[in-house]
Every structure is written in C-alpha cells, then in structure tokens.
Amino acid sequence: CVRRVAWNKVLSARIRNDHERVTKLLEKDKEKTSAEQATATRVLCSIAGFKAWMKVG
C-alpha cells in the first residue's frame, strides 16, 4: 500500500512535468499540436470504431 502511494506520487510528478512541457509546446506551436491532436483523435476514434465493429461482427 505504501509502495503504491509512493508510486502514485512519482507518477503524478511525472504527469505534472509532462503537462507543463505540453503546455509550453502548445504555447509555442498551437497549429502543429492541434493538427497532431486531430490525428490522434482520428486514430482513437478509428480504433474504437474497429473494436465496436469486431463486437458486432
């Protein structure tokens, strides 16, 4: 249990650092990141759609 709490602290610190990095990147280059986000969303949607299709099929 203690180990898990410590691991959560490590993870939350990493997530915070990543979030700060991402925010800086967004401020630097909004158009590029929005395009990347759109691509990522499209990929995720296609994966979700494929999984749903597999369930139906």
N, C-alpha and C positions, 0 to 999 in steps of 0.2 A: 504493500500500500504506500509506504514511504517512497519506495523507488518510483512508483507511478507518479506521485506528486512531483518528485524531482524531475522526472522526465517531462511532465506537463510544463514545468517551469522552463526547461530547456526549449521545448517546442514553442511555447508562447513567446519566448525571447527571439527565437529564430523567425517566427511568423511576424513579429513586430519589426525586426530588421528588414525582412523581405518586403513588408508593407511600406516601410519608409523608402526603400530602394525603388519599389514600383511607383510610389507617389512621385519621387524625383524624376523617374523616367517619363511618367505621364506628363509632368510639367514641361520636361524638355521636348518631348516629341509626341504630341497628342494624336496627330493624324495617323502616324505609323502604328501606335499602340491600339488605336480604335480599329484600324484595319485588322491587326492581329487578333483583337478580341472578337471581331466579327467572324474571322476564320475559325477561331476556337469554338465559338458558339455554334457555327455551322457544323463543325466536326462532331461536337457533343450531341447536337440535335440528330444528326445522321446516325450516330451510334445508338441513341435512344430509340430512334425510329426502327433501326435494324433489329434491336432487341425485341421491341414490341412486335415486329413482323415475324420474328422467329417464334415468339409465343403463340401468335395466331396460327402460323403455319405448323 
